[in-house]
Amino acid sequence: MATVNEQTRQVLIQGYRNELFLAMKLKRMFFRIESESDRAIHNDMYDDLLIVIAGKREELLQDISKLIMGYMR
């Protein structure tokens, strides 16, 4: 991923600040990729997400794992 300036990151954070909107956008990450169009949508959201979380992918994955484990109880 190309380096993104902090201003771009803050713009994305403001855009995704609404929890319901963010949840709706995250659906683009958690769906079956069946076409090139699906892949483009997924990759676009993935790129935005990496910017918003400042590249802390491993930490995000650990947090998601903890949430999923909570559903297994």
N, C-alpha and C positions, 0 to 999 in steps of 0.2 A: 504494500500500500504506500502511496506517495505521502510524503510529509504534508500535514495539513496545519495551517496556522490556527492559533487559538481563537481568532475571530470567527472563522468558519465553524469551529467546534461549538462555540457559544451560540451561534445562529441555529445549529442543529439541536442543541439542548433546549433552546427556547421553543423550537418547533415540536419537540417530542415531550414537552413538559406535562401535558395532559395525560393522565394514566390510562383513560379509556382509548384515547387516540393511539398511544404507544402500544397498547395491547392489540389494537386492530392492525397496526403496522407490523407487529411481531408475528402475526399470522403468516406474513410473507416469508418468515424464516422457518416456520414449522408446518410445512406442507410437502406433499409429494411432488417432485419435479418431474414433469412429464413432457415438457416441450422446451424449445429454445427460449420462448417467451417466459416461461416459468423460471428458467435459469437466470435470465436477465433481471427479472423482478427480485429473485432471491439475492443475487449478487449485489444489486443496488442497495437493498436493505442491509445486507451484510457490511458493505462499505460504510454506510451511515452509522451502523451500530459500532463498528470499530473506532470511528471518529468520536462518537459520543462517550464511549468508555475509555477513551485515551489509550487504546491499544492494550488494555488489561484483559486480554482474552482468557488467559488461564484462570485468573481470579473469577471472571464471569462464569466460566464453565464449572468451577468448584461450587459457586453459589447456586447455579442451576441444579447441580447434582444433589445438593442438600435439599432443595425444594422438592425435587422428584422423590427422594428418599422419604420425605414426609408423607407423600401420597401412598407410599407402599405400606404404611403402618395400618 
